[in-house]
Amino acid sequence: MVGSRSRHEHVAAVLRQRITRHEYQIGESLPAESALCAEFDVSRGPVRQALATLKNEGLIRISRGKPATVRSHDVRQTLDTFTPFTQWAERNGRTAGSRTLEISRRRASETAATALSLTTDDFVVEVLRVRLLDGEPVMIERSSFTDAVGSLLFEFDTDSGSITDYLTDRGVQWDAMEHVLDAVAADDIDAENMHLERGSPLLRERRTSRDQFGVAFEYSDDRYRPDVVAFSIVNARTIDVRA
């Protein structure tokens, strides 16, 4: 372990920082695996895990028998796994922040009721937050939680850190997620809080989160500035080999 990080997380963090700081140019090769093993004093396993992490983040390309090459200088949010905004920012060498505009308990909207299998007579807890990178607003987060889960947030300072981490510590499990991506025009709230013109294009992610029992407990409509955030969808084929 390196501090609280595993060996491969440490290797990934150092390489990620070098890439995002443009120490390597697009198309440039990273050091060979053997050189990375020597530099970090680790075996090939942690190096390969680190490179796989960076590949999934969209930062590098990996070709068999060749050193990895830089694909992008920007860490992408991937949809094959869920990375909370705060963790994603830290991986990108940035400081995450929040400014809560509203947290309230009210009747579910039609959209939230449909996503959470509720009726419009049921209560939800809604959170409206501006998410920041290094103090700059980059995303508006509109989350609706089922009453039982969302009520836990009234005991939490939603500007102090990750809602996901807090609820996980309280026993809530993010087991599965459904994502829908599209583009929308900034409304008045988006424009005012992200310092944009009304109608500016935003990248929207609508997400429904389910627990270990398949029950939906969160519906979120997150709107990102497209000049700051990109999403990467990683497709993998599982091959079942049997004797």
C-alpha positions as CSV (number, residue, x, y, z in Angstrom):
1,M,0.0,0.0,0.0
2,V,1.1,3.6,-0.7
3,G,-0.6,5.6,2.0
4,S,-4.2,4.7,1.7
5,R,-3.9,3.7,-2.0
6,S,-3.1,0.3,-3.5
7,R,-0.1,0.0,-5.7
8,H,-2.0,0.2,-8.9
9,E,-4.0,3.2,-7.8
10,H,-0.8,5.0,-6.9
11,V,0.7,4.2,-10.4
12,A,-2.5,5.3,-12.1
13,A,-2.7,8.6,-10.1
14,V,0.9,9.6,-11.0
15,L,0.5,8.8,-14.7
16,R,-2.9,10.5,-14.7
17,Q,-1.5,13.6,-13.3
18,R,1.4,13.6,-15.9
19,I,-1.1,13.2,-18.7
20,T,-3.6,15.8,-17.6
21,R,-0.7,18.3,-17.1
22,H,0.3,17.7,-20.7
23,E,3.7,16.2,-19.8
24,Y,2.9,13.7,-22.6
25,Q,1.4,14.9,-25.8
26,I,-1.5,13.3,-27.7
27,G,-0.1,10.3,-29.5
28,E,3.0,10.1,-27.4
29,S,4.0,6.8,-25.9
30,L,4.2,6.2,-22.2
31,P,7.2,4.4,-20.9
32,A,7.3,0.7,-21.5
33,E,5.8,-1.6,-18.8
34,S,9.3,-2.7,-17.7
35,A,10.3,0.9,-17.2
36,L,7.2,1.7,-15.2
37,C,7.8,-1.4,-13.1
38,A,11.3,-0.2,-12.3
39,E,10.2,3.4,-11.6
40,F,7.4,2.5,-9.2
41,D,9.1,-0.6,-7.8
42,V,6.2,-2.9,-8.6
43,S,5.5,-6.0,-10.6
44,R,3.7,-6.0,-14.0
45,G,0.3,-6.7,-12.4
46,P,-0.2,-3.3,-10.7
47,V,1.2,-1.5,-13.8
48,R,-1.2,-3.3,-16.1
49,Q,-4.1,-2.6,-13.7
50,A,-3.1,1.1,-13.7
51,L,-3.0,1.3,-17.5
52,A,-6.4,-0.5,-17.8
53,T,-7.8,2.2,-15.4
54,L,-6.4,5.0,-17.6
55,K,-7.7,3.3,-20.7
56,N,-11.2,3.1,-19.3
57,E,-11.0,6.8,-18.4
58,G,-10.3,7.6,-22.1
59,L,-6.8,8.9,-21.4
60,I,-4.7,6.2,-23.2
61,R,-4.8,3.6,-25.9
62,I,-3.4,0.1,-25.3
63,S,-2.1,-2.1,-28.1
64,R,-0.7,-5.6,-27.6
65,G,3.1,-5.6,-27.6
66,K,3.5,-1.8,-27.7
67,P,3.7,0.9,-25.1
68,A,0.4,2.7,-24.3
69,T,-0.1,6.0,-26.1
70,V,-1.9,9.1,-24.9
71,R,-5.4,9.5,-26.3
72,S,-6.7,12.5,-24.4
73,H,-5.6,15.0,-21.8
74,D,-9.1,15.0,-20.1
75,V,-10.3,12.3,-17.8
76,R,-13.7,11.2,-18.9
77,Q,-16.7,10.0,-16.9
78,T,-17.2,6.4,-17.8
79,L,-20.6,4.7,-17.8
80,D,-19.5,1.1,-17.5
81,T,-18.8,1.9,-13.9
82,F,-20.1,4.7,-11.7
83,T,-17.7,7.2,-10.3
84,P,-19.1,9.8,-8.0
85,F,-18.4,13.4,-9.1
86,T,-16.0,14.0,-6.1
87,Q,-14.0,10.9,-6.8
88,W,-13.9,11.7,-10.6
89,A,-12.6,15.2,-9.9
90,E,-9.9,13.9,-7.6
91,R,-8.8,11.4,-10.2
92,N,-8.5,14.3,-12.6
93,G,-6.3,16.2,-10.2
94,R,-9.0,18.7,-9.6
95,T,-10.8,19.9,-6.4
96,A,-14.5,19.2,-6.3
97,G,-17.0,21.5,-4.6
98,S,-20.8,22.0,-4.1
99,R,-23.2,24.8,-3.7
100,T,-26.6,23.6,-2.6
101,L,-29.4,25.7,-4.0
102,E,-32.3,23.7,-2.4
103,I,-33.0,20.5,-0.5
104,S,-36.7,19.9,0.2
105,R,-39.3,17.2,0.7
106,R,-42.2,17.4,-1.7
107,R,-44.6,15.4,-3.8
108,A,-42.9,13.5,-6.7
109,S,-43.0,15.1,-10.1
110,E,-44.4,12.9,-12.9
111,T,-40.9,12.2,-14.2
112,A,-39.5,11.2,-10.8
113,A,-42.6,9.2,-10.0
114,T,-42.2,7.2,-13.2
115,A,-38.5,6.6,-12.7
116,L,-38.9,5.6,-9.0
117,S,-42.1,3.5,-9.5
118,L,-44.0,6.0,-7.2
119,T,-47.2,8.0,-7.6
120,T,-47.4,11.8,-7.7
121,D,-49.0,11.5,-4.2
122,D,-45.8,10.0,-2.8
123,F,-43.1,12.2,-1.3
124,V,-39.5,12.5,-2.4
125,V,-36.5,14.5,-1.3
126,E,-35.2,16.8,-4.0
127,V,-31.7,18.2,-4.0
128,L,-30.6,21.0,-6.4
129,R,-26.8,21.6,-6.4
130,V,-24.2,23.3,-8.4
131,R,-21.1,21.2,-8.7
132,L,-17.7,22.9,-9.0
133,L,-14.3,22.1,-10.3
134,D,-11.6,24.2,-8.7
135,G,-14.3,26.7,-7.7
136,E,-15.7,26.9,-11.3
137,P,-19.3,25.8,-11.8
138,V,-19.5,22.9,-14.3
139,M,-22.7,21.0,-13.6
140,I,-26.2,21.4,-12.2
141,E,-27.4,18.3,-10.3
142,R,-31.1,17.7,-9.8
143,S,-31.7,14.6,-7.7
144,S,-34.9,13.1,-6.5
145,F,-34.6,10.4,-3.8
146,T,-37.3,8.2,-2.3
147,D,-38.4,9.5,1.0
148,A,-36.7,6.8,3.1
149,V,-33.3,7.4,1.5
150,G,-33.5,11.1,0.9
151,S,-34.6,11.9,4.5
152,L,-31.1,10.8,5.6
153,L,-29.7,13.9,3.8
154,F,-31.4,16.3,6.3
155,E,-28.6,15.1,8.7
156,F,-25.9,15.9,6.2
157,D,-24.2,19.1,5.0
158,T,-24.6,18.6,1.3
159,D,-21.9,21.2,0.6
160,S,-19.4,19.3,2.6
161,G,-18.8,16.4,0.3
162,S,-20.2,13.5,-1.7
163,I,-23.8,12.5,-1.2
164,T,-23.0,9.1,-2.6
165,D,-20.3,8.5,-0.1
166,Y,-22.4,9.7,2.8
167,L,-25.4,7.5,1.8
168,T,-23.2,4.5,1.2
169,D,-21.8,4.9,4.8
170,R,-25.4,4.9,6.0
171,G,-26.1,1.6,4.3
172,V,-27.5,2.6,0.9
173,Q,-26.1,0.4,-1.9
174,W,-25.7,1.6,-5.5
175,D,-26.0,-1.8,-7.2
176,A,-27.2,-0.9,-10.7
177,M,-27.8,2.3,-12.8
178,E,-29.5,3.2,-16.0
179,H,-28.2,6.1,-18.0
180,V,-29.7,8.3,-20.7
181,L,-27.5,10.9,-22.4
182,D,-28.8,13.8,-24.5
183,A,-28.3,17.5,-25.1
184,V,-30.5,20.2,-23.7
185,A,-30.6,24.0,-23.8
186,A,-29.7,25.8,-20.5
187,D,-32.7,27.1,-18.7
188,D,-32.7,30.1,-16.4
189,I,-31.3,28.1,-13.4
190,D,-28.6,26.5,-15.5
191,A,-27.6,29.8,-17.1
192,E,-27.5,31.8,-13.9
193,N,-25.5,29.3,-11.9
194,M,-23.1,28.2,-14.6
195,H,-22.5,31.7,-15.9
196,L,-23.9,30.9,-19.4
197,E,-26.3,32.4,-21.8
198,R,-29.8,31.0,-21.6
199,G,-30.2,28.4,-24.3
200,S,-26.5,27.4,-24.3
201,P,-26.1,23.7,-25.1
202,L,-25.5,21.3,-22.1
203,L,-24.7,17.6,-21.9
204,R,-27.4,15.9,-19.8
205,E,-27.2,12.6,-18.0
206,R,-30.4,11.2,-16.6
207,R,-29.7,8.4,-14.2
208,T,-31.8,6.0,-12.3
209,S,-30.1,4.2,-9.4
210,R,-31.2,0.9,-7.9
211,D,-30.2,-1.0,-4.8
212,Q,-29.2,-4.6,-4.3
213,F,-32.9,-5.6,-4.5
214,G,-33.5,-3.9,-7.8
215,V,-35.5,-1.1,-6.2
216,A,-35.1,2.4,-7.7
217,F,-34.2,5.0,-5.0
218,E,-32.7,7.9,-6.9
219,Y,-33.5,9.7,-10.1
220,S,-31.1,12.4,-11.2
221,D,-31.0,14.9,-14.0
222,D,-27.4,16.2,-14.3
223,R,-26.5,18.9,-16.8
224,Y,-22.8,19.4,-17.6
225,R,-20.9,22.1,-19.5
226,P,-19.8,20.2,-22.6
227,D,-16.5,22.1,-22.8
228,V,-15.5,20.6,-19.5
229,V,-16.9,17.0,-19.3
230,A,-17.1,14.2,-21.7
231,F,-18.5,10.7,-21.2
232,S,-16.9,7.5,-22.3
233,I,-18.9,4.3,-22.9
234,V,-16.8,1.1,-22.6
235,N,-18.1,-2.0,-24.2
236,A,-16.6,-5.4,-23.2
237,R,-17.4,-8.9,-24.4
238,T,-17.2,-11.6,-21.8
239,I,-16.0,-15.0,-23.2
240,D,-17.1,-18.0,-21.3
241,V,-14.4,-20.7,-21.8
242,R,-15.4,-24.2,-20.6
243,A,-13.4,-27.4,-20.5
